Each structure stands twice: as structure tokens, then as C-alpha cells.
Amino acid sequence: MVSISDFIKVPKIDSCKHLSSGMRYDSFVRWAGFIIPNFQERLLEDVGGAEDLEFRKEIFSYINLRAGTPHDVFLLFCHSISESVTENVKVLNGTVNVDLLSNLNNPSDFIDAIKNSCEKYADKITVRPYLGLNSDVEKNINLATMLLESGIFAGIELYGTAFAEKPEKFLTIFKTARKLNIESRIGSLGLRNFADRASIWEIVQNLQPNVILNPNIVVKKDNLLIFKDGKILPEVINFLKSNNIRTEFSPAPFLSKQNSDEKIRVIREFAEQGLDFKLCSEDMLFLNKSLSEFAADLCNAGIFSKEEIVKIISN
């Protein structure tokens, strides 16, 4: 058994962390100034399930209401970044959600909050901001495209389900990302209700994202199966390689109540097949796992050796 401390001391790269929810619950309460009733009891009902997604939606509504000034947003981001600093993360891809703009006076306030929070810790950590866009809120598409033009973002992250239902509405913002030579990431939850892999592949090829987050979360569905008899299907390997897609894995599938063991073993297969992948913390508020804790879990579950994990999280 390895301990979490074995990985805390390793300088790490966290490839995806949402700065609106990248802190522990206690830290969130200090920022918000209030508790969330029954938070622990409602946590992790089924990661990615309907109740979990509804719970997250409720929490984000609290966050958006509480973030009434640029300084509120600045402090929110600082809580998440500082937690990464304490566990020796040296490079952080931090997603900032465009919907936090709803209570601010103008986009420049939002941009300043991002810049100031990154600069506050610049001597300890390099934060690469990604712009997060909830695809279920179409009114923010044009605003997000405009924000990308500011030049401060290293990438864009698209989540929700609407991008899978109406991918044509998001072509412009992905083209803007390619024009600016920045990364684009999509979350796999929006793809879980499709009838077959071919439909998913068509959407991915149209949007041309660089990264897919947690593709193993849909492993339980036969029609979307990417993993069978302990192996990734050859057509999945070929698709990812031919489209130069990197995958990112967070603790979410590890904590899911459905097929969690199989979903985690997929990560080993990605390594065996030479596929490009990274590990990330994603949402510490909801998943309650740091990158170091996730690394220790994978090691203690026998998925990787300590030496393998160190190499993965430090590159």
C-alpha cells in the first residue's frame, strides 16, 4: 500500500480542474459564508447519474448567486488554486465557467478576476485558464466566443448535453479555438444517450476537440462499449489515434456505483495501447479527491505501480 504523501511530494500536472468547484467543502463554506443542507448525504449518489447532475446544478446556482462581485470570483478561484499549490501541483489547467459573468458588470471584470488569481500564485504554480461553457445555456455561446478572443485562455471546455444534441450550434466556437491555436475539451456525459458509437464519432469529427474527459464513464452501455473482455476495442483505438485525441481521467468513474472497477481498468488499457492520456482532479468539491489521492487509489487498486503513476502525473 502506498500513502497519499508519496504523491504529494511529486511535482504534478493537473490537466483539468474546475476552479468554481476545485476546493474541499470546508473551503467552499469559508468562501460562501453558508453551509449547504445535507451536502455530505447527497454527495456521490451516482456520479454522472440524474440525481448527481441535478445536485451539481443546484450547487452551481448557489455559486453563481454568491459570486456577486469581481472580488468574490477572484476569491473563489483562489481557494481552488491554493488547494492545488498545497499538494505540489506545478501546472494546472483551470476551467472558469462563463456563467459566473451573470452577476458581474462586464466581461473585463471576469477577465481581471482570472488574471489576478493566476498572478497571485504565479511564483508557485502555472495556471492555464480554460473557458468553461455549459452547452445547455445557448445564450452564452456568443459571449464565450468573444471571451476567447481576449487571448488569456489556453483552451475551452464544453460540457452539458446540448452540444451532442445540436453540435452545429458549437462549430463556430470550436473553429475559433483552432484559429487561436488553443485546446478544446468536451465532457463525455453529453454522449452517453446515443444509440451507437458511429453517431458519437460523427459529432467528435465535426467539432474536432483535442481532448475528451472521462470516456470510460459510458463503458456500462453495450451500445457505446469501448472496452470488452479486458481490452479496448480496436476501432476505438484507431479512432482516437487517427483524430489525435487525448483523453483525461478523473476520480469520477472510480466513485461511480455502476461498473466502477471496469471503468477504472480502462485507464490501464489506455496506457498499454500507447494512447495519449492524463489524470486530473476535475471537481474536488463533488468528488472529494485530490490528484494525489486519485494517484494513490489507482496504485493501491493495482492499476499502476508507484513508479508508473509518478511518471504519469509528472509529465
Secondary structure, DSSP 8 states (H G I E B T S, - for coil): ---THHHHTS-EEEEEEETTS-S-HHHHHHHHSS--TTHHHHTTSSTTSHHHHHHHHHHHHHHHHH--SHHHHHHHHHHHHHHHHHTTEEEEEEEEEGGGGGGSS-HHHHHHHHHHHHHHTTTT-EEEEEEEEETT-GGGHHHHHHHHTTS--SEEEEESSHHHH-GGGGHHHHHHHHHTT-EEEEEGGGGTT-S-HHHHHHHHHHH--SEEE-GGGGTT-GGG--EETTEE-HHHHHHHHHTT-EEEE-SHHHH-SSSHHHHHHHHHHHHHTT--EEE--B-HHHH---HHHHHHHHHHTTSS-HHHHHHHHT-
